[in-house]
Amino acid sequence: MCILSILRGLIMGKFLNWVLTLALVTVAWAPIAHAANPYSAAYAVNDSIITNFDISERVKLLRALGAQSRNIQQDAIDQLIDDRLKVRAAGTFGLVISDASLASGLARFAVSQGTTADALWAKARARGISRQAFDDYYTAQLLWRDLVQRRFRQTADPTSVELDNAINVAAAVTQRSILLAEIALPFAERGEAATIAFAERLARDLNNGASFEAAVQNFSRSGTAANGGQIGWLSPERLPAAIAAKVLGLSSGQVSDPVRVSSGIILLKVVASRTLSSALQKTVSLEYAVLDFSDRTDAVASATNMQRGLDQCSAARSSADNFGPLSGLFGPTSVNDVPTDIALSLARLMPGKSEVITNGDSVLLVQLCNRTTDLSEPIKAQLSNNLFGQKLSKLADGYLLELRRTAIIEQR
């Protein structure tokens, strides 16, 4: 073999090795180069592409919005996939979001967060988020809202049964229950002006540490005096506004300012209170009967005997003409329109029950016929909106799951 042939073989061998090495390096670096390209495809969702840049932008946006997650990268990917499905579904219904609609939607969202649309964008821009990524995020949400409402509005409207059930549940909720005690000071004992002045001094003394129990025994002329003046645990909405305003701001152990009733003054002490859950604005309507024994001999004994046979309000109705001027069957009427001393008595009664209330010479047999608790119209509207939102959200979640189930989702 000649020297020239040997040299040619060596050169050719090195060349082939170089070509092979170059090919291997190219193959090895191809995925790395692909991943390093921020605009390369990361996922395909049906006919839409999610790039690595999209994912990076969404991660930054989620952080700007305060998202807390152990895997925010995966959250961003899941959101972007959902957004592609939402936008595509909206497109099949011909839905689009104009620049004006986007601006309006951003403004509403910002208000709900206690900020402005400009402040939202400034916060995103400070984190290096592109305007396109920012707008894409909110556009998808607005399109989905419009699509879901178009498809499911009628289905999501609460039925009358659903709304009634929600009202019944909400009406049973009470924020605070208070244990009240009273000192009843009749005008007949000291005269009106002197009673008012005495009540004001006594309230100051009691709030400065004087014994409430001793004051009950010495001064109260109510039948509750035998029990330390205690009225019992009451729900605030059962109280007339005049009393509620006096006691709801008090802490346990505090005594109210004087409360005027028809025959005198009462002082109320919040013995204890307990919080059950959040309260809703309620309206309480009462039907009740009153038999006035004030001008009768042995009034308390007579009223007590009558109470034993008083099973129904119809019995009180038929007897009312035989008693004093305060007698009668009343209601339905708002609790705020009931005389304060009677309303306080009714607040601790269950329907059908009765009690004798005394204050000086005044002796009344009071019976609660019916109590209706309802919610104010604004609260009813709020409950209806809440029910609608809950049903719409469930329908939307089911729809999105169906879109995912039928979609072609590929990782590139």
Buried (B, 14 or more C-beta within 10 A) or exposed (E): EEEEEEEEEEEEEEEEEEEEEEEEEEEEEEEEEEEEEEEBBBBBBEEBBBBBBBBBBBBBBBBBEEEEEEEBEEBBBEBBBBBBBBBBBBEEEEBEBEEEBBEBBBBEBBEEEEEEBEEBBEBBEEEEBBEEBBBBBBBBBBBBBBBBEEBBEEEBBBEEEBBEEBBEEBBEEBBBBBBBBBBBBBBBBBEEEEBBEBBBEBBEBBBEEEEBEEBBBEBBBBBBBEEBBBBBBBBBBBBBEBBBEBBBEBEEEBBBBBBBBEBBBBBBBBBEBEEEEEBBEBBBBBBBBBBBBBEBEEBBEBBBEBBEEBEEBEBBBEBBEEBBEBBBBBBEEBBBEBBBBBBBBBBBBEBEEBBBBBBBBBBBBBBBBEBEBEBEEEBBEBBBEEBBEBBBEEBBEEBBEEBBEEBEEEEE
